[in-house]
Amino acid sequence: MPLRPLHASDLDAVNRLHRSVWWPERSAAGWRWLTANPAASEIDAPHGWVIDHGRGAEAVVGNFIQRFWLNDRALFGATGYSIVVPPAQRGRSRALIDAFVNQPGCFARYTLNANARSSPLYRRHGMIPWPPEAHTVKLAWVIDPVACLYGRALRGVVDRAPTLARLLGEQLSPLPRLLNGRALRQAERRLPASVTRSPDLSDRSDYARFWQALRAEGRLTADRSPTIMRWRLSDPDLTVPPLTLAYRDEGRITGFAVAMLNKQTPLEPPILEIIDLIALENDARAIQALCESLRRLAPPLGAAKVRLQVASSELQRALGRQADRARREGGWGHCHVAFDAGMQDAGWRPTPYDGDYSFCLRPLPARASAALRLAPSAAPRRAMEARA
């Protein structure tokens, strides 16, 4: 059979496959980082599968393993990502998806990032839309309508004349304020006193205590331990560091958010993608304060909009009026899951953190991101001023 696990020697060929569909390529350091996933070795899972007729990888699907916790029980879930099947390999997607869905050791095998064309395909492989009431929901808050319209217009032109895409190249305008470090610091000073940027993620930090409290709630939750979070946020291919925010109540962290800049295509403006948005007991105050803070920080980052790609009904309720103000994007089933027997009722409500968003985003070009220097957070200075 031409199907086999992905090997380190395949990575150049995988990059060529990514290039053929205008998806971001990974550097050698970026591939080393991704394949050093601490959870994958715990269940001896491959990093993906390829179709190989003897000439190297000709089609691919990635396999990202995450550790989850249900009370004190460790479980593992698998995200399928970056499936590329060229026209010459038409029909091979079935073998790739079957290999992913049939792998052992995972309570769920899923994608949280299906497009309109691939969504029906996953159902044919026994994957169900999940969560039932929210698998079609993406929320977006428009920051710069002009930039959004500009990107949409360019995309329409290229849809009619695809050869123009390479001629147009990377588009950043009309964004003269793109990545303004000084404006970012000014915006940070206007955040609620309860929200601070760049919390300490060390093993004995307030964040570590937040993770222990979150895990103690007993819900089925992806591992957000300090060790895993530091690794997840250290992707060497990111051209702009992730934005991390903490919400504090009476001095302790009770909510946490991560966001990253994404340039969906070379033609479209940057988007600030919410990678994680979580709080103890799904506290609406924390969720809303963190979401509003990300929206305030988006303009100096040059983001045309803020987007939450996965939003369970519980998270939408916690967002309250902010969810009501958001645009609904997509409309097809973005999230599909194949559960182990009995695990469908375990109460899993996925977040973007559970999927492939953090490492499958398209980074901003270096020439644009070089303009931004994420200076040390103003939070310590604000805290000192408050004590004075």
Secondary structure, DSSP 8 states (H G I E B T S, - for coil): --EEE--GGGHHHHHHHHHHTT-----HHHHHHHHT-TTGGGTT--SEEEEESSSSEEEEEEEEEEEEEETTEEEEEEEEEEEE--GGGTTTHHHHHHHHHT-SS-SEEEES---TTTHHHHHTTT-EESSTTTTTEEEEEES-HHHHHHHHHHHHHHHH-TTHHHHH-----S-TT-S-HHHHHHHHHTS-TTEEES---STTSHHHHHHHHHHHT-S-EE---HHHHHHHTT-TT-SS--EEEEEEETTEEEEEEEEEEE-SSTTS--EEEEEEEEEGGG-HHHHHHHHHHHHHHTGGGT-SEEEES---HHHHHHHTHHHHHSEEEE-S---EEEE-TTGGGS-----GGGTTHHHHS----HHHHTT------SHHHHHHHHH-
